[in-house]
Amino acid sequence: MKVSNILGLNSRGALFTGRYNSRKAKKIADSKIQTDRVLRRAGVAHPKILVKFRTPNDVYLYDWNKLPDSFALKPSRGLGGEGIIVIKKKLLSGVWLTTSKQKVTIEDLKLQTLDILEGAYSMGNEPDVAFVQEYVGRHSTFRKLSYRGTPDIRIIVFNKIPVMAMLRLPTKESGGRANLHQGALGLGVDIATGITTTAIWHNQPVLFKPDSKRKLRGIKIPFWQKILETAVEGQIASGLGYAGVDIVLHPEKGPQIIELNAQPGLSIQLANMDGLKRRLNRVDEMDVRDGVHGVKIAKALFGGKFTSRVRIDDGPIAIKAVEEVKVLDSEKIRHKVLAKIDTGAWSSAIDRKLAKKLGLLRKDKILWKKKKMSSLGMEERPVINVTVFLSGKKIKTNMTVADRKLLRYDILIGRVDLQGFLINPEIDRENLVKAKW
């Protein structure tokens, strides 16, 4: 991880949270009650609030026996997961069992609620609001990985684009809470696949779950596409330009937003062994249509790192300077096209006319546009996602669309897509004859 790519506290405040997060949006994120309201209005999935307590009178007058068998009692503006009681099941009338195997009674719940109202767990100890929220529980994927509590997925969303993700797993030390500072595990997640890559515990790299031989790398998080889209929807609904969105996986209902953060922590960089600054700069001021478009951009820009590391190495594939490739059109039909293999170019490119013919230049297919200096001056060139088969190997890549009518080949394969290939500079005479001129 390059030091220059790391986002620090000062940079986060000056360049992102201070610049893109309005005071109104911050207030929404700081209050779980207000977060619930904006998410409900926007139709974004989140755990339902069952009852709110604003005054001590509300506490005394409420019939606590109406509470369900499982629920969570929380402060609206709590910090670091403090003040939360998560009830797993009801033992008998007026007695419940928490996820940490402790018995609580109605009197215990009342006392906890009164403490919340007095501001025992809020910033600056200011008076707060308490509420009871539906119980989420653990998805079966995490049952053997998480200690009692509910794991969550922290996603940094900026400009409608999920930039970085981390899975937080509660441990025995954290008391079943998904809080890194209290001893939870942080697992970096590949944006494209939803597969965990690297992991940290107390800010130190680890390979296995504490006190076990269970690997933390290679865990596939279910509903990954939906998780990313939900995170973006939450960011848009809140009005935050730069947000940390915490998502839980409900066993039956799927991804739900549990919390929004206007100033998300920076440990996610350690979990991913990658810096946020470079990723954020890449998507700053990018024109993003909606959440689906943002997710597509994220997968194109930040995905594939883990996949390339775990791919089986069968040795380099020998190819020549000009190769016949098969390109998938918008209907997933393969088309044979001659491509120039150019190690002098970093990225790949496709002819505008060919891209249009294949149906890849539609508005919904364009990821973004980048400025490029040409002989005609500065011009904007679309970037699209293209799938090609080169010597039998499937390559999903981002290609710049350019006018290549004066060039021999409609496709250029740059070195970013040539990993695992050995290039022979010779050109088959047959392919030379097939060229446009």
Secondary structure by P-SEA (a helix, b strand, c coil): ccccccccaaaaaaccccccccaaaaaaaacaaaaaaaaaaacccccccccccccaaaaaaccccccccbbbbbbccccccccbbbbccccccccccccccccccaaaaaaaaaaaaaccccccccccccccccccccccccccccccbbbbbbbbbccccccbbbbbbbccccccccccccbbbbbbbcccccccccccccccccccccccccccccccccaaaaaaaaaaaaaaaacccccbbbbbbcccccbbbccccccccccccccccccaaaaaaaacccccccaaaaaaaaaacccaaaaaaacccccbbbbccbbbbbbbccccbbbbbbbbbcccccbbbbbaaaaaaacccccccccbbbbbbccccbbbbbbbbbbbbcccbbbbbbbbbcccccccccbbbcccccccccccccccaaaaaaccc
